[in-house]
Amino acid sequence: MAMDRAAEGRSIDWGDIHRRLAGWAAALERGWVPDEETTRRILHRRGLELARPPVLEDDGDILEYMEFTVGQERYGFETAAVAEVLALNGLTTVPKAPAFIAGLTTVRGQVLPLVHLGRLLDLGAVPSSELRRVVVLGQAQAPGQSGGALGLLVTSIAGVSRIPRAKVQAPPSVVTGRQRHYLVGVVPPHLALLDAQRLLADPDLTVEGRSAARSG
């Protein structure tokens, strides 16, 4: 009985609660009206936001590169220059070819020269057994046609990166030899960017080009 009397003393006034809710709803419908000083601050802040020029991303200032590794070194080609990436499924060596010509393979019936990128760039001892990916540049051509594709043996594919053009620096002066010829820039701390068109245009990197040079 004592508990019943205590509960009655703490009974909820539902009528009062409903009146309060109705009052709050009416206030929300009317909207909140700030005082003069608050209104001035809000208008000033909105004016500054409207005056600020929009920040637009200029795609012309962004470069997209496919990154890969050769041994412990990290390189990149512009994605537009990369035709495809393949797993190395065997190759045929070329007699009397320079060390950086790893051999030949076929891709959908087309002969593809393979370049040992570690040897071409004078990176020291990069075992051929570690180079199990082929980065294909250009487009394969029928025999006898000019141009064509080139396969570069690499260790692994690291992914695709979008790099602001402003972050690309000129190759350091300490880089010499073939690596400097093919290098177009560096992105600190460890990414070197290669020029795919220079590689494709180099007759020493195709078996047909070297044969023509010797016969001439």
Secondary structure, DSSP 8 states (H G I E B T S, - for coil): -HHHHHHHHT---HHHHHHHHHHHHHHHHH-----HHHHHHHHHHHHHHHHS------GGGEEEEEEEEETTEEEEEEGGGEEEEEE----B--TT--TTEEEEEEETTEEEEEEEHHHHTT-S---GGG--EEEEES----TT-S---EEEEESEEEEEEEEEGGG-B---TT--HHHHHHEEEEETTTEEEE-HHHHHH-GGGSHHHHHHHHH-
